[in-house]
């Protein structure tokens, strides 16, 4: 299940249902002294009942100091990388609902009540803030194209999911957070969010949120090409783990077609002359067909293991109460 709602469809008030649930706002930070105070104050204004957690990732500026002054609970994570910080946050923090947002002041804090409201009313495990902007500096055309390509790739490989898999603005249920393995160490963690939700058949939704450029003096830590390659690697690694029959089926098909392409001329020549004149080509074709058979067999075996893993992970996910059940306490 995946639904997209615009901000105009939702009320801007904080629903009474929030009062019975513990809400944690998670802000992973690295050198965000220019923006962190504003981010914290904005979320305290719109979610006064929430607890703000800032995890500083070895900043060399005054990020941690300013976050503490603004009213957040501040901790440090020494392992470098956004994925490492989020892994630590998810392990440490106990809450019923989690709002994850970057500390760069590019996301709209006023959308958080709507995102929480959607999660509660529709009993969703993840709500993603779809970035909407008309500012060139906020969302560069190259990043927009890359996002569309990777999002389409994930949707094709794993099924219908979010239209913005790289959004850093999300709401999670407790059972999402506590069942999430958090294997990635960098920005590719955001891709892992979507794949985790899709593979465990979680109900998820989207809402359009305003997105603005970083203020002057604030620098992005994203390396377009390096992080793009890491994200691509994570997508194919997760495909191999979560859908091994599909992954090895593609490899097997490639090897099979290659073997047929090389082998047909050899076979035709043998039928015509009774001799195998191109022995190296015949050996290569045989090797490709053998690899195809091995790929299909490996895919089938590993797929059986993946099904057993899925059942275990799904049961672990279901062991935690849903938002609706927690809200009825």
Wavefront OBJ file of the C-alpha trace (Angstrom):
o trace
v 0.000 0.000 0.000
v 1.363 3.348 -0.992
v -0.617 6.593 -1.010
v 0.370 10.137 -1.958
v -1.309 13.122 -0.363
v -0.640 16.787 -0.882
v -0.227 19.160 2.037
v -3.507 20.857 1.128
v -5.399 17.652 1.849
v -4.397 17.591 5.531
v -5.107 19.685 8.581
v -2.252 21.704 10.040
v -3.225 21.131 13.667
v -1.614 18.554 15.918
v -4.212 15.793 16.388
v -5.264 14.753 19.869
v -4.072 11.222 19.019
v -0.455 12.375 19.356
v -0.828 12.914 23.062
v -0.947 9.220 23.850
v 2.122 8.383 21.780
v 5.790 9.100 22.354
v 7.237 11.002 19.398
v 10.991 11.266 18.830
v 12.556 13.625 16.296
v 15.886 12.223 15.104
v 18.467 14.580 13.583
v 21.776 13.077 12.399
v 24.362 15.864 12.094
v 27.818 16.532 10.755
v 29.070 20.140 10.746
v 25.660 21.802 10.724
v 26.296 24.718 13.096
v 24.749 27.159 10.607
v 21.363 25.427 10.574
v 20.957 23.077 13.537
v 19.496 25.625 15.944
v 16.798 26.657 13.460
v 15.876 23.026 12.733
v 15.466 22.211 16.413
v 13.441 25.346 17.171
v 11.153 24.736 14.186
v 10.366 21.176 15.289
v 9.845 22.228 18.899
v 7.312 24.775 17.617
v 5.369 22.266 15.537
v 5.817 19.183 17.742
v 6.038 20.549 21.310
v 5.319 17.137 22.839
v 8.179 15.454 20.962
v 11.696 14.816 22.217
v 14.431 16.097 19.915
v 17.529 13.915 19.591
v 20.673 15.142 17.841
v 23.456 12.646 17.175
v 26.660 14.448 16.271
v 28.903 12.548 13.860
v 32.391 13.877 14.766
v 31.635 17.488 13.825
v 34.547 19.897 13.888
v 32.356 22.942 14.505
v 29.857 23.949 17.235
v 27.010 21.707 16.073
v 26.700 19.760 19.326
v 26.989 22.855 21.521
v 24.331 24.780 19.604
v 22.008 21.767 19.515
v 22.198 21.455 23.292
v 21.509 25.164 23.737
v 18.441 24.878 21.494
v 16.898 22.192 23.732
v 17.837 18.898 22.087
v 19.246 15.806 23.732
v 22.702 15.531 22.186
v 24.779 12.377 21.741
v 27.838 11.422 19.708
v 28.387 8.642 17.201
v 32.054 8.089 16.372
v 31.575 5.799 13.339
v 31.515 8.122 10.348
v 28.567 8.098 7.961
v 24.858 8.850 8.005
v 23.973 5.169 8.009
v 26.121 4.569 11.091
v 24.390 7.431 12.918
v 20.901 6.206 12.044
v 21.811 2.659 13.087
v 22.847 3.976 16.499
v 19.735 6.164 16.809
v 17.380 3.316 15.999
v 19.121 1.078 18.537
v 19.238 3.641 21.350
v 15.992 5.593 21.213
v 12.678 4.264 22.475
v 9.509 5.853 21.103
v 6.215 4.990 19.409
v 6.738 7.247 16.397
v 9.970 8.538 14.904
v 10.489 11.594 12.715
v 13.793 11.482 10.848
v 15.050 14.723 9.315
v 18.367 16.151 8.154
v 19.935 18.995 10.103
v 20.450 21.258 7.097
v 17.176 23.239 7.326
v 16.054 22.210 3.833
v 12.891 20.408 5.003
v 9.643 21.970 6.194
v 9.040 21.282 9.893
v 5.389 22.345 9.559
v 4.733 19.184 7.514
v 5.635 16.881 10.425
v 2.183 16.956 12.108
v 0.582 15.968 8.795
v 3.077 13.165 8.291
v 2.409 11.844 11.787
v -1.323 12.229 11.273
v -1.200 10.124 8.101
v 0.844 7.432 9.857
v -1.646 7.265 12.739
v -4.897 7.488 10.786
v -3.849 5.013 8.086
v -1.712 2.810 10.351
v 1.365 3.208 8.131
v 4.875 2.080 9.014
v 6.656 4.695 6.895
v 5.608 8.068 5.510
v 8.041 9.779 3.151
v 8.189 13.513 2.549
v 8.252 13.993 -1.222
v 10.463 16.980 -1.972
v 8.647 19.702 -3.932
v 10.479 22.882 -4.913
v 10.712 25.493 -7.624
v 14.185 26.618 -6.586
v 17.054 25.557 -8.824
v 19.628 25.729 -6.022
v 17.575 23.498 -3.742
v 17.257 20.506 -6.036
v 19.750 20.512 -8.896
v 18.634 19.052 -12.217
v 21.354 16.391 -12.106
v 20.147 15.201 -8.715
v 16.530 15.217 -9.914
v 17.475 13.001 -12.879
v 19.522 10.655 -10.686
v 16.674 10.388 -8.196
v 14.210 9.492 -10.962
v 16.545 6.856 -12.402
v 17.291 5.179 -9.065
v 13.658 5.423 -7.932
v 12.478 3.777 -11.164
v 15.133 1.072 -10.749
v 14.000 0.281 -7.201
v 10.318 0.306 -8.187
v 11.034 -2.102 -11.064
v 13.137 -4.481 -8.968
v 11.221 -4.450 -5.683
v 7.726 -3.227 -6.520
v 5.803 -0.031 -6.069
v 7.384 2.238 -3.467
v 8.079 5.864 -2.704
v 8.516 8.334 -5.555
v 11.478 9.889 -3.725
v 13.688 7.169 -2.303
v 16.416 9.661 -1.339
v 14.263 11.910 0.822
v 15.797 12.519 4.241
v 12.428 13.412 5.773
v 10.402 10.441 7.030
v 8.114 9.208 9.759
v 8.529 5.635 11.023
v 6.544 3.372 13.291
v 8.240 1.622 16.166
v 7.955 -1.735 14.475
v 9.710 -0.406 11.364
v 12.587 1.015 13.402
v 13.086 -2.017 15.598
v 12.961 -4.467 12.685
v 15.279 -2.442 10.444
v 18.779 -4.014 10.103
v 20.524 -0.734 9.038
v 23.364 -2.362 7.105
v 24.472 0.713 5.159
v 27.000 3.215 6.481
v 26.388 6.266 4.279
v 23.661 8.052 2.323
v 22.576 4.764 0.757
v 20.693 4.094 4.020
v 17.718 5.945 2.483
v 17.483 3.364 -0.309
v 17.601 0.638 2.316
v 14.559 2.199 4.057
v 12.410 1.743 0.957
v 13.655 -1.756 0.131
v 13.112 -2.885 3.740
v 9.513 -1.653 3.677
v 8.794 -3.237 0.293
v 10.342 -6.629 1.042
v 8.434 -6.957 4.336
v 5.172 -5.813 2.681
v 4.731 -2.850 5.021
v 1.994 -0.263 4.483
v 3.676 3.004 3.466
v 2.644 6.424 2.195
v 3.959 9.727 0.849
v 3.115 13.385 1.356
v 4.388 16.354 -0.613
v 6.600 18.670 1.446
v 8.327 21.933 0.640
v 12.062 21.718 0.009
v 14.429 24.700 0.007
v 18.116 25.307 -0.604
v 20.685 25.276 2.171
v 21.326 28.701 3.707
v 24.545 30.502 2.914
v 27.514 28.981 4.715
v 25.983 25.488 4.912
v 27.660 22.873 2.711
v 26.277 19.579 1.428
v 28.167 16.398 2.370
v 26.788 14.464 -0.605
v 29.293 13.442 -3.277
v 27.196 12.957 -6.402
v 29.301 10.323 -8.202
v 30.851 8.490 -5.256
v 27.584 8.192 -3.346
v 25.715 7.390 -6.561
v 27.964 4.378 -7.159
v 27.544 3.290 -3.537
v 23.765 3.510 -3.861
v 23.825 1.481 -7.081
v 25.949 -1.154 -5.345
v 23.494 -1.307 -2.428
v 20.527 -1.714 -4.789
v 22.099 -4.718 -6.521
v 23.329 -6.180 -3.218
v 19.815 -5.975 -1.772
v 18.398 -7.444 -4.982
v 20.749 -10.414 -4.672
v 19.768 -10.913 -1.025
v 16.036 -10.231 -1.226
v 15.186 -11.544 -4.721
v 17.916 -14.073 -5.534
v 15.854 -16.008 -8.077
v 15.323 -12.818 -10.085
v 18.979 -11.767 -9.735
v 20.494 -15.115 -10.666
v 17.792 -15.626 -13.283
v 19.047 -12.520 -15.097
v 22.631 -13.825 -14.918
v 21.550 -17.273 -16.061
v 19.606 -15.837 -18.989
v 22.622 -13.775 -20.064
v 24.928 -16.800 -19.935
v 22.373 -18.993 -21.706
v 21.839 -16.558 -24.562
v 25.603 -16.063 -24.902
v 26.122 -19.833 -25.080
v 23.385 -20.238 -27.682
v 24.744 -17.359 -29.754
v 28.232 -18.903 -29.804
v 27.093 -22.511 -30.008
v 24.609 -22.465 -32.884
v 27.243 -21.857 -35.615
v 29.384 -24.644 -34.151
v 26.435 -27.057 -34.091
v 25.379 -26.157 -37.630
v 28.932 -26.689 -38.824
v 29.083 -30.069 -37.069
v 25.813 -31.186 -38.664
v 27.098 -30.138 -42.066
v 30.678 -31.499 -41.898
v 30.662 -33.883 -38.966
v 33.621 -32.007 -37.461
v 34.074 -29.394 -34.758
v 36.470 -27.029 -36.464
v 36.155 -24.155 -33.970
v 37.003 -25.981 -30.769
v 37.723 -22.877 -28.610
v 34.320 -21.425 -29.527
v 32.651 -24.741 -28.702
v 34.370 -24.854 -25.305
v 33.378 -21.255 -24.574
v 29.766 -21.928 -25.539
v 29.707 -25.003 -23.312
v 31.135 -22.941 -20.458
v 28.411 -20.328 -20.844
v 25.665 -22.950 -20.821
v 27.222 -24.544 -17.726
v 27.327 -21.167 -15.971
v 23.683 -20.608 -16.936
v 22.676 -23.908 -15.358
v 24.662 -23.128 -12.202
v 23.111 -19.662 -11.977
v 19.572 -21.028 -12.217
v 20.347 -23.709 -9.620
v 21.982 -21.225 -7.230
v 19.069 -18.856 -7.656
v 16.571 -21.589 -6.753
v 18.531 -22.744 -3.698
v 19.214 -19.247 -2.360
v 15.591 -18.243 -3.042
v 14.415 -21.021 -0.711
v 16.749 -19.649 1.972
v 15.506 -16.111 1.295
v 11.889 -17.230 1.769
v 12.781 -18.692 5.178
v 14.592 -15.451 6.092
v 11.598 -13.427 4.961
v 9.245 -15.444 7.157
v 11.506 -14.935 10.182
v 11.897 -11.191 9.550
v 8.182 -10.761 8.903
v 7.323 -12.495 12.178
v 9.877 -10.327 14.008
v 8.298 -7.222 12.463
v 4.795 -8.344 13.455
v 5.946 -8.993 17.041
v 5.873 -5.213 17.600
v 2.449 -3.580 17.946
v 1.120 -1.411 15.139
v 0.541 2.330 15.565
v -3.208 1.742 15.792
v -2.787 -0.769 18.577
v -0.445 1.547 20.514
v -2.868 4.415 20.006
v -5.690 2.344 21.510
v -3.769 1.679 24.726
l 1 2 3 4 5 6 7 8 9 10 11 12 13 14 15 16 17 18 19 20 21 22 23 24 25 26 27 28 29 30 31 32 33 34 35 36 37 38 39 40 41 42 43 44 45 46 47 48 49 50 51 52 53 54 55 56 57 58 59 60 61 62 63 64 65 66 67 68 69 70 71 72 73 74 75 76 77 78 79 80 81 82 83 84 85 86 87 88 89 90 91 92 93 94 95 96 97 98 99 100 101 102 103 104 105 106 107 108 109 110 111 112 113 114 115 116 117 118 119 120 121 122 123 124 125 126 127 128 129 130 131 132 133 134 135 136 137 138 139 140 141 142 143 144 145 146 147 148 149 150 151 152 153 154 155 156 157 158 159 160 161 162 163 164 165 166 167 168 169 170 171 172 173 174 175 176 177 178 179 180 181 182 183 184 185 186 187 188 189 190 191 192 193 194 195 196 197 198 199 200 201 202 203 204 205 206 207 208 209 210 211 212 213 214 215 216 217 218 219 220 221 222 223 224 225 226 227 228 229 230 231 232 233 234 235 236 237 238 239 240 241 242 243 244 245 246 247 248 249 250 251 252 253 254 255 256 257 258 259 260 261 262 263 264 265 266 267 268 269 270 271 272 273 274 275 276 277 278 279 280 281 282 283 284 285 286 287 288 289 290 291 292 293 294 295 296 297 298 299 300 301 302 303 304 305 306 307 308 309 310 311 312 313 314 315 316 317 318 319 320 321 322 323 324 325 326 327 328 329
